[in-house]
Amino acid sequence: MESRAVIVVRGLVQGVGYRYYIHRCASGLGLAGYAENLPGGEVKIVAEGDRGMIEELIAAARVGPRAAHVTAVGVEWEKPTHEFKGFSIR
């Protein structure tokens, strides 16, 4: 089932390759959307695609790359908008 999730990840997630890690994971899962740094030090991920694949991305987001230290992951589910052609880093 097509879904959309807005995911906000807190912790040491900027300056450690976190967005690139998410880009690789999301692209490998066939998801569309983006990852971007937020001013408060968090990373925001918007992902659209199969709900099961998004749940796999969320599981990967909780771990992150080796240099990251994730302390919290918030997820809001929404209806997909189909506005993305692939997954990008902003």
Wavefront OBJ file of the C-alpha trace (Angstrom):
o trace
v 0.000 0.000 0.000
v 1.343 3.414 -0.970
v 2.126 5.611 2.027
v 4.017 8.736 3.016
v 5.962 9.302 6.213
v 7.532 12.429 7.618
v 10.369 11.320 9.884
v 12.368 13.585 12.200
v 15.571 12.124 13.603
v 17.303 13.619 16.645
v 20.779 13.067 18.032
v 24.207 13.368 16.450
v 22.894 13.207 12.879
v 24.440 16.219 11.150
v 27.995 16.240 9.843
v 28.298 12.435 10.026
v 27.009 11.369 6.586
v 23.518 10.654 7.886
v 21.594 12.102 4.912
v 23.791 10.174 2.461
v 23.185 6.981 4.445
v 19.412 7.593 4.281
v 19.670 8.380 0.554
v 21.368 5.022 -0.102
v 18.841 3.136 2.035
v 15.777 4.860 0.560
v 16.986 4.500 -3.028
v 17.719 0.821 -2.454
v 14.196 0.330 -1.109
v 12.647 2.070 -4.134
v 11.338 5.022 -2.117
v 10.891 8.614 -3.258
v 11.309 11.779 -1.213
v 14.178 13.633 0.422
v 16.365 14.079 3.498
v 17.363 17.510 4.791
v 19.096 19.062 7.784
v 16.923 21.147 10.097
v 18.216 24.255 11.913
v 17.888 22.595 15.331
v 20.337 19.805 14.467
v 17.757 17.205 13.420
v 17.346 15.502 10.050
v 13.936 15.476 8.379
v 13.104 12.639 6.019
v 10.049 12.571 3.772
v 9.530 9.178 2.165
v 6.829 7.877 -0.160
v 6.283 4.364 -1.427
v 5.306 0.970 -0.118
v 4.523 1.147 3.608
v 6.616 -1.943 4.341
v 9.623 -0.368 2.620
v 9.118 2.873 4.578
v 9.055 0.854 7.799
v 12.399 -0.685 6.761
v 13.756 2.835 6.192
v 12.555 3.871 9.654
v 14.382 0.883 11.156
v 17.557 1.929 9.307
v 17.057 5.552 10.439
v 17.062 4.407 14.079
v 20.582 3.001 13.546
v 22.196 5.450 11.112
v 25.798 5.352 9.890
v 28.602 4.401 12.278
v 29.501 7.991 13.248
v 25.886 8.908 14.097
v 24.176 8.603 17.462
v 20.386 8.578 17.120
v 18.476 9.507 20.280
v 14.900 9.788 18.943
v 12.906 9.124 15.788
v 9.472 10.685 15.301
v 7.169 9.477 12.535
v 3.969 10.993 11.147
v 2.036 9.060 8.499
v 0.302 11.004 5.731
v -1.398 10.381 2.414
v 1.111 10.213 -0.473
v 1.245 13.190 -2.844
v 3.370 11.525 -5.579
v 5.331 14.771 -5.999
v 8.771 13.124 -6.050
v 10.508 11.348 -8.925
v 13.292 9.838 -6.806
v 15.029 10.328 -3.479
v 17.193 13.421 -3.006
v 19.329 15.195 -0.438
v 18.483 18.801 0.300
l 1 2 3 4 5 6 7 8 9 10 11 12 13 14 15 16 17 18 19 20 21 22 23 24 25 26 27 28 29 30 31 32 33 34 35 36 37 38 39 40 41 42 43 44 45 46 47 48 49 50 51 52 53 54 55 56 57 58 59 60 61 62 63 64 65 66 67 68 69 70 71 72 73 74 75 76 77 78 79 80 81 82 83 84 85 86 87 88 89 90
